[in-house]
Amino acid sequence: MRAAAHARGRARPLRRARRAGPARPRVRDGLRVRRVLRLRRTDARGLRAPLRGRAGARRRGSGVGAGAGGRALSVDLCGVQLRGPVLNGSGTYDAIAARRTFGDALLEPESFPFDAFVSKTITLEPRQGNPPPRLWESPEGLINSIGLPNKGLEGFLRADLPLLAELPVPLIVSVMGFSRTRWRWWS
C-alpha cells in the first residue's frame, strides 16, 4: 500500500466497488486483469525518500534465515528443519512455471522465495474441478470455487514430482480425499 503522497503525488478518492455478480467473460476463464480494489498505483518516479538499510545489515544472501542480532529464524515443522517460517499457500505459487520463466537461478536457495514449498493439492484420481463460472465478484471481494483441478496421484508422480524434487527447499505435498477411506489411504 502506498500513502497518498507517494501515489502520483496527490490524494485520490478510492474507486467504488463493482456490482456483485459472476466474473464477466472478458477472457476465456472469466478473470479480468485489472488493479486490485483500493490499491494505489505505483509512482513512476519511485519513492521520494531513498530507503536505507540499517547499519551492519548484509545486502546479499541475508534472506530470512537470520533475524535481528543474527538470531536464526529456523523452524522445526514436524521434524523437518526449515531455514525460516515462510511457506506458500497450496496452489498459490507455480514453481514449475516460475522456473521456466526465471531459469536455474530459482534453484539457488537465496533466490527461492519460500523456506519450504507447498504443492498444489492433489487427489488420488485426476479431477477437472468445478464448471464455470468459477469466480464471483461482490463489493466485498472475490469468491472462488475452482474445485481443485489436478492430475491425480499418478500424473503428479510422473510429471510434477521430478521437477519439484529439484527445488532447493523441502517439498510439502498437499493431499485431499473425499471420504475417510480415501483419506486413510494417504496416511
Backbone bond lengths (Angstrom), bond angles and torsions (degrees), N, CA, C in turn:
res aa  C-N    CA-C-N  psi(-1)  N-CA   C-N-CA  omega(-1)  CA-C   N-CA-C  phi
1 M - - - 1.440 - - 1.522 108.39 -
2 R 1.290 115.96 142.66 1.458 120.80 178.76 1.516 109.08 -119.13
3 A 1.316 115.40 138.86 1.460 119.95 175.90 1.519 108.70 -67.10
4 A 1.323 116.26 159.71 1.464 121.24 -177.21 1.522 111.71 -55.75
5 A 1.319 117.36 -36.07 1.465 120.57 -178.16 1.523 111.52 -64.17
6 H 1.311 117.79 -26.95 1.456 121.17 -178.02 1.516 113.11 -96.28
7 A 1.299 118.69 -8.65 1.459 121.73 179.92 1.516 109.02 -100.07
8 R 1.315 115.48 93.79 1.461 123.12 -179.43 1.520 113.24 61.10
9 G 1.318 117.19 17.67 1.451 120.78 172.76 1.506 116.41 77.45
10 R 1.306 120.09 1.06 1.459 120.11 178.79 1.526 109.48 -150.10
11 A 1.312 114.58 156.14 1.462 119.78 179.44 1.524 109.35 -73.13
12 R 1.314 116.52 142.27 1.460 121.70 177.66 1.519 108.37 -130.78
13 P 1.300 118.08 148.16 1.459 119.02 176.30 1.524 110.17 -67.73
14 L 1.314 115.70 154.67 1.456 120.18 178.05 1.524 109.54 -70.78
15 R 1.336 115.98 148.29 1.466 119.36 175.37 1.517 109.20 -68.67
16 R 1.305 115.41 148.10 1.457 119.42 175.37 1.521 109.51 -75.97
17 A 1.325 116.28 149.44 1.455 120.89 178.51 1.524 109.49 -69.04
18 R 1.303 116.04 148.53 1.463 120.71 176.98 1.523 109.08 -79.41
19 R 1.314 115.95 159.85 1.463 119.53 -178.75 1.531 110.10 -69.09
20 A 1.321 115.64 155.54 1.456 120.84 -179.66 1.521 109.70 -70.83
21 G 1.319 116.49 153.15 1.454 121.17 177.12 1.506 110.83 153.80
22 P 1.338 116.27 172.07 1.462 118.13 178.55 1.516 110.24 -66.41
23 A 1.314 115.63 155.64 1.461 119.48 178.42 1.520 108.62 -58.26
24 R 1.307 116.40 136.20 1.460 120.48 -176.16 1.524 110.79 -75.66
25 P 1.315 117.43 143.29 1.472 120.17 -175.53 1.520 112.93 -78.00
26 R 1.324 117.28 66.95 1.466 121.11 179.33 1.527 110.34 -80.39
27 V 1.311 115.70 -34.03 1.457 121.65 175.33 1.517 106.88 -131.51
28 R 1.296 117.11 174.57 1.455 120.65 -171.77 1.526 114.05 -56.03
29 D 1.323 117.87 -40.24 1.458 119.42 -177.74 1.522 112.97 -87.56
30 G 1.331 118.68 -0.73 1.459 121.87 176.75 1.513 114.44 85.09
31 L 1.321 118.42 -3.23 1.459 121.29 -178.35 1.518 109.76 -91.14
32 R 1.317 116.45 127.79 1.458 120.80 178.15 1.519 109.22 -94.70
33 V 1.297 116.59 139.14 1.455 120.36 176.63 1.524 106.83 -90.42
34 R 1.315 116.08 114.71 1.460 121.11 179.71 1.513 108.27 -157.29
35 R 1.322 115.22 174.50 1.459 120.26 179.58 1.522 110.80 -64.79
36 V 1.309 115.88 154.34 1.453 121.60 173.88 1.525 107.87 -73.82
37 L 1.316 116.49 136.35 1.454 122.41 -177.61 1.528 110.97 -52.29
38 R 1.306 116.60 128.52 1.464 126.26 175.77 1.534 114.24 66.49
39 L 1.309 118.12 12.95 1.462 120.93 175.92 1.520 108.12 -96.06
40 R 1.309 115.64 124.59 1.463 119.99 -177.11 1.523 110.46 -73.23
41 R 1.331 114.47 150.17 1.462 119.52 176.47 1.526 109.30 -73.48
42 T 1.324 115.64 156.85 1.462 118.98 178.12 1.519 109.76 -75.81
43 D 1.286 115.29 151.23 1.456 121.25 176.64 1.526 107.34 -79.11
44 A 1.326 117.59 127.33 1.464 121.54 -177.21 1.526 111.88 -60.58
45 R 1.326 117.94 -27.21 1.471 120.93 -179.30 1.525 112.07 -86.31
46 G 1.307 118.05 -5.36 1.456 121.02 -178.21 1.520 111.07 85.44
47 L 1.306 116.32 -177.80 1.454 120.45 178.83 1.520 109.47 -68.71
48 R 1.308 116.38 145.56 1.465 120.34 -177.10 1.524 111.59 -72.07
49 A 1.307 117.49 -42.13 1.461 120.29 -179.75 1.523 108.36 -96.24
50 P 1.340 118.22 128.28 1.460 118.96 179.26 1.531 110.35 -67.07
51 L 1.316 115.57 143.58 1.460 120.27 177.70 1.516 108.24 -90.60
52 R 1.296 116.26 131.81 1.465 120.70 -179.10 1.524 109.02 -111.86
53 G 1.319 114.82 143.27 1.454 119.49 175.30 1.516 110.11 -75.30
54 R 1.307 116.17 160.16 1.460 118.04 179.14 1.521 109.93 -77.66
55 A 1.295 116.34 155.58 1.460 122.09 -177.18 1.523 110.11 -58.93
56 G 1.301 116.06 134.41 1.459 121.12 176.16 1.512 114.33 84.64
57 A 1.321 118.56 -4.15 1.465 120.14 -179.51 1.518 109.44 -76.62
58 R 1.313 116.16 135.95 1.464 119.91 176.49 1.514 108.83 -78.72
59 R 1.321 116.09 144.17 1.460 119.91 -179.35 1.520 111.43 -87.50
60 R 1.287 118.72 -42.45 1.457 121.04 -172.19 1.518 110.45 -108.43
61 G 1.322 115.97 131.62 1.450 120.49 173.54 1.512 115.26 77.37
62 S 1.351 118.27 7.33 1.458 117.83 -179.92 1.517 110.61 -73.34
63 G 1.344 117.85 -38.51 1.463 122.61 174.93 1.505 113.15 50.19
64 V 1.324 116.15 -157.40 1.457 120.31 179.55 1.518 111.37 -97.45
65 G 1.317 117.87 0.74 1.454 120.49 -176.64 1.511 114.38 -68.75
66 A 1.309 118.23 -24.60 1.456 121.11 -179.66 1.513 108.78 -124.74
67 G 1.303 116.42 126.93 1.458 120.64 -179.44 1.510 110.83 -97.89
68 A 1.314 115.71 -160.06 1.458 121.62 -179.44 1.523 109.81 -58.05
69 G 1.309 115.53 134.00 1.458 120.15 178.23 1.516 113.08 73.30
70 G 1.341 118.57 15.63 1.452 121.23 178.95 1.517 113.96 77.73
71 R 1.323 117.16 6.09 1.464 121.08 -178.81 1.528 109.32 -68.65
72 A 1.285 118.49 129.53 1.460 122.28 -178.60 1.525 110.43 -71.81
73 L 1.330 115.65 142.58 1.459 121.41 176.92 1.515 110.97 -102.95
74 S 1.320 117.68 20.01 1.457 120.22 -176.86 1.525 110.53 -60.95
75 V 1.329 114.27 150.84 1.462 121.78 -174.44 1.519 108.65 -131.66
76 D 1.324 116.39 140.48 1.454 121.34 172.46 1.525 107.14 -97.82
77 L 1.328 117.02 115.54 1.460 122.04 -179.69 1.522 108.23 -114.13
78 C 1.316 115.96 97.53 1.471 121.93 179.23 1.526 111.91 54.55
79 G 1.315 116.74 41.23 1.451 121.36 178.21 1.517 114.88 89.71
80 V 1.319 117.86 -4.10 1.470 121.70 177.30 1.520 107.90 -102.00
81 Q 1.331 116.74 122.56 1.459 121.17 -179.14 1.523 109.74 -82.84
82 L 1.337 117.32 120.63 1.461 123.02 177.56 1.516 108.62 -106.42
83 R 1.334 117.63 148.81 1.471 120.49 -179.53 1.521 112.23 -71.41
84 G 1.334 117.80 -19.11 1.462 122.31 179.70 1.517 110.68 -163.93
85 P 1.331 117.55 -179.26 1.462 121.85 -172.55 1.531 115.97 -93.86
86 V 1.339 119.52 10.44 1.465 120.69 -172.18 1.530 111.41 -96.24
87 L 1.345 115.88 117.70 1.460 123.05 176.72 1.522 108.07 -128.07
88 N 1.313 117.22 151.31 1.458 120.60 174.53 1.525 109.67 -83.54
89 G 1.318 117.00 158.84 1.459 121.16 171.84 1.519 108.45 -78.31
90 S 1.310 117.32 147.90 1.458 121.21 -179.25 1.527 110.91 -56.28
91 G 1.325 116.24 128.10 1.459 121.40 176.72 1.510 115.75 81.14
92 T 1.340 118.19 2.46 1.464 119.75 -176.73 1.523 113.39 -95.67
93 Y 1.313 118.57 -9.62 1.468 121.76 -178.03 1.523 107.72 -142.27
94 D 1.303 117.44 123.29 1.458 122.05 179.89 1.527 108.84 -97.40
95 A 1.315 116.25 96.28 1.466 121.01 -176.87 1.523 111.59 -66.67
96 I 1.328 117.97 -29.66 1.464 120.65 -179.87 1.527 109.87 -69.98
97 A 1.330 117.43 -45.44 1.473 120.86 177.33 1.525 110.55 -66.43
98 A 1.331 117.31 -37.76 1.465 120.55 179.07 1.525 110.42 -63.52
99 R 1.306 117.34 -37.77 1.470 119.73 179.04 1.523 110.97 -67.69
100 R 1.350 116.80 -37.43 1.470 118.94 175.76 1.524 110.19 -61.76
101 T 1.333 116.86 -35.21 1.460 121.34 -178.34 1.525 112.15 -77.94
102 F 1.341 117.25 -48.01 1.462 121.45 -172.56 1.526 113.76 -97.98
103 G 1.310 118.61 -8.34 1.454 122.04 177.46 1.521 112.61 75.33
104 D 1.322 114.82 -160.75 1.462 120.91 -175.50 1.519 113.53 -70.48
105 A 1.330 117.90 -10.40 1.470 119.88 176.79 1.524 110.47 -60.20
106 L 1.325 116.85 -27.20 1.466 120.91 179.65 1.528 111.66 -68.79
107 L 1.324 117.13 -16.47 1.459 120.50 -179.76 1.522 112.98 -83.38
108 E 1.323 116.88 -3.89 1.463 120.62 175.27 1.527 108.32 -80.70
109 P 1.331 118.80 131.37 1.469 120.29 -178.58 1.524 113.87 -55.07
110 E 1.341 118.00 -34.53 1.467 120.09 -179.37 1.525 111.33 -71.48
111 S 1.321 117.74 -24.75 1.461 121.58 -176.69 1.515 113.01 -89.53
112 F 1.321 117.70 -21.09 1.465 119.60 -177.20 1.523 108.89 -76.91
113 P 1.339 118.26 132.18 1.469 120.22 -170.55 1.524 116.32 -76.48
114 F 1.329 119.21 -8.31 1.466 120.74 -176.67 1.524 110.54 -127.21
115 D 1.324 115.27 161.13 1.462 120.73 179.15 1.521 112.00 -89.02
116 A 1.316 117.29 -14.93 1.465 125.32 170.19 1.515 105.43 -153.81
117 F 1.332 117.28 154.25 1.463 120.64 -179.38 1.517 109.50 -111.52
118 V 1.332 116.62 128.05 1.464 122.78 176.59 1.527 107.12 -100.63
119 S 1.329 116.42 122.37 1.463 121.01 -177.33 1.524 111.59 -72.31
120 K 1.315 114.95 167.60 1.455 121.34 169.67 1.529 106.61 -63.61
121 T 1.319 118.18 146.91 1.464 121.70 -178.03 1.525 110.61 -65.45
122 I 1.336 115.50 135.20 1.462 120.13 177.06 1.522 110.00 -118.69
123 T 1.325 115.29 154.64 1.462 123.54 175.15 1.530 107.30 -118.93
124 L 1.335 117.03 169.12 1.465 119.11 179.24 1.527 111.29 -63.17
125 E 1.326 117.03 -44.77 1.466 122.43 -179.50 1.524 109.63 -101.63
126 P 1.341 118.49 152.36 1.470 120.14 174.73 1.528 110.21 -58.63
127 R 1.321 115.89 149.79 1.469 120.82 -175.90 1.526 109.15 -138.50
128 Q 1.341 116.57 131.58 1.461 122.10 -179.78 1.520 112.79 -78.99
129 G 1.315 118.32 -23.63 1.460 120.98 -175.03 1.517 110.48 89.58
130 N 1.311 116.67 -175.14 1.459 121.32 -177.79 1.525 111.12 -79.21
131 P 1.338 116.75 152.27 1.465 119.22 175.97 1.526 110.30 -73.77
132 P 1.332 118.15 157.64 1.473 120.73 176.69 1.522 110.38 -65.32
133 P 1.302 119.21 153.88 1.461 126.43 0.12 1.523 110.93 -78.28
134 R 1.304 116.55 137.74 1.463 122.24 -179.61 1.519 112.07 -99.46
135 L 1.320 117.02 -12.47 1.465 121.55 -178.68 1.519 109.75 -122.99
136 W 1.333 116.44 143.72 1.461 122.45 178.04 1.520 107.63 -134.23
137 E 1.321 115.75 121.48 1.460 120.19 178.67 1.514 109.65 -94.11
138 S 1.322 115.78 139.25 1.460 121.67 174.22 1.522 107.28 -137.26
139 P 1.332 117.72 166.08 1.466 118.87 177.83 1.530 112.44 -58.51
140 E 1.329 117.15 -25.84 1.464 120.81 -178.09 1.523 113.14 -83.71
141 G 1.323 118.02 -17.86 1.456 119.41 -178.40 1.510 111.97 156.38
142 L 1.310 115.94 -153.68 1.453 122.80 -176.10 1.518 108.71 -122.46
143 I 1.322 116.65 131.98 1.466 121.84 176.99 1.520 106.66 -110.41
144 N 1.330 116.12 132.87 1.462 117.58 176.78 1.516 110.07 -119.05
145 S 1.306 115.08 148.27 1.452 123.15 175.44 1.520 106.70 -138.81
146 I 1.314 115.34 68.66 1.455 121.46 -174.60 1.530 110.87 -71.24
147 G 1.316 116.84 -37.98 1.458 120.37 177.09 1.512 115.22 89.47
148 L 1.323 117.43 15.84 1.464 123.55 175.66 1.530 114.44 52.19
149 P 1.336 118.21 57.25 1.464 118.78 174.63 1.528 109.52 -65.33
150 N 1.337 116.64 138.68 1.463 119.80 179.53 1.519 110.07 -159.92
151 K 1.324 116.09 170.06 1.467 122.88 -176.14 1.516 113.03 -82.26
152 G 1.320 117.98 -6.26 1.454 120.49 -173.93 1.520 110.61 81.31
153 L 1.316 115.70 171.82 1.465 120.62 -176.46 1.527 112.21 -60.44
154 E 1.338 117.47 -48.18 1.473 120.09 -178.47 1.525 111.38 -61.12
155 G 1.328 117.19 -44.61 1.464 120.61 179.28 1.521 112.01 -64.29
156 F 1.337 116.24 -38.36 1.464 120.61 177.97 1.529 110.37 -64.19
157 L 1.342 116.62 -47.45 1.465 120.30 -178.74 1.530 111.51 -63.51
158 R 1.325 117.11 -37.39 1.462 121.60 -177.07 1.539 112.46 -78.27
159 A 1.338 117.25 -46.60 1.467 120.24 -170.09 1.525 114.55 -99.85
160 D 1.325 117.79 -41.69 1.465 120.34 -171.50 1.526 114.12 -94.49
161 L 1.316 117.72 -43.89 1.465 120.55 -173.91 1.529 113.59 -57.42
162 P 1.341 119.98 -43.32 1.476 117.84 178.77 1.530 112.78 -58.81
163 L 1.328 118.11 -36.28 1.468 121.00 179.11 1.524 111.46 -75.69
164 L 1.330 116.73 -40.77 1.466 120.06 -179.49 1.524 111.68 -69.73
165 A 1.329 117.65 -27.78 1.470 121.10 179.70 1.526 111.74 -65.86
166 E 1.335 118.09 -18.73 1.465 121.62 179.53 1.526 112.99 -83.22
167 L 1.330 118.02 -8.09 1.464 120.51 -179.19 1.526 110.10 -63.72
168 P 1.327 117.91 149.57 1.465 120.95 -175.71 1.528 114.23 -82.50
169 V 1.327 117.36 9.83 1.466 121.33 -178.63 1.525 108.74 -130.79
170 P 1.338 117.74 162.67 1.463 119.59 177.56 1.531 111.81 -59.66
171 L 1.329 116.12 147.81 1.461 123.17 179.38 1.525 109.32 -104.52
172 I 1.323 116.42 128.55 1.464 122.77 174.64 1.522 106.10 -113.69
173 V 1.333 117.73 120.85 1.461 121.43 -178.36 1.523 108.72 -96.66
174 S 1.327 116.13 123.79 1.458 122.57 177.98 1.527 108.21 -86.79
175 V 1.333 116.62 124.93 1.468 121.32 -177.69 1.523 110.15 -122.38
176 M 1.349 115.68 156.53 1.457 120.70 -179.16 1.524 109.12 -142.11
177 G 1.328 115.80 144.58 1.453 122.03 173.56 1.513 109.57 -134.41
178 F 1.332 116.81 153.87 1.462 121.18 -177.33 1.523 112.85 -99.43
179 S 1.316 117.32 -4.02 1.465 120.59 179.17 1.526 108.09 -148.43
180 R 1.312 115.58 167.14 1.469 119.10 178.19 1.525 111.05 -62.57
181 T 1.328 115.88 -37.53 1.464 119.49 179.47 1.522 110.54 -61.68
182 R 1.323 116.24 -47.13 1.462 120.13 179.09 1.529 110.90 -65.36
183 W 1.318 116.35 -39.86 1.465 120.16 -178.93 1.524 110.23 -65.33
184 R 1.324 117.56 -40.33 1.468 120.78 179.40 1.523 111.19 -63.87
185 W 1.338 116.82 -30.54 1.457 120.03 -179.80 1.518 110.50 -58.88
186 W 1.337 118.03 -36.62 1.461 121.45 -178.42 1.532 111.43 -68.64
187 S 1.328 117.85 -30.75 1.473 119.31 -174.06 1.487 114.29 -90.31
